[in-house]
Amino acid sequence: MKTHAAACRPAGCARLRVISPTAETALEILLELLLELIFQVFGELLVELGLHAVAEPFRKQPSVWVAVLGYVLLGGIVGALSLWLMPQHLTRDGWPRLANLVVTPVIAGFAMTLMGLWRARRGDPVLRIDRFAYGYLFALTVAVVRYNFAS
């Protein structure tokens, strides 16, 4: 248990502020999940910027299944690169890591949907990754690679 006694003197300290281990653990878990989410959304935004630049010459959209395969492969590659940059898990073992595997791709998918809506309002072209299902699939693949192979 951690205590905080910055302004206390040996004889005149009436109160110590105590931080409970449960609250500290919950705060650590929330911070870990938030870092994973930021990492995955940032990765998706970088991929989206790259895809918009690469997709300009190719106006015809491939079939849905080719796009799904492409996003799964791209997510696997980004997940592997993330292991090279950051080989440790950002979340601890157990349910926080499973929660990250389930929740973070959903939030990343919604973030990509919002990005797509923003692009559509501006009149910019909207790619498939700007839709929930494709953003979710990409983030899920990154999360699965990190879940299985991070140390």
ABEGO torsion letter per residue (X at the ends): XBBBAAABBAAABABBBBBBAAAAAAAAAAAAAAAAAAAAAAAAAAAAAAAAAAAAABABBBBAAAAAAAAAAAAAAAAAAAAAABABBABBBEAAAAAAAAAAAAAAAAAAAAAAAAAAAAGBBBBAAABAAAAAAAAAAAAAAAAAABX
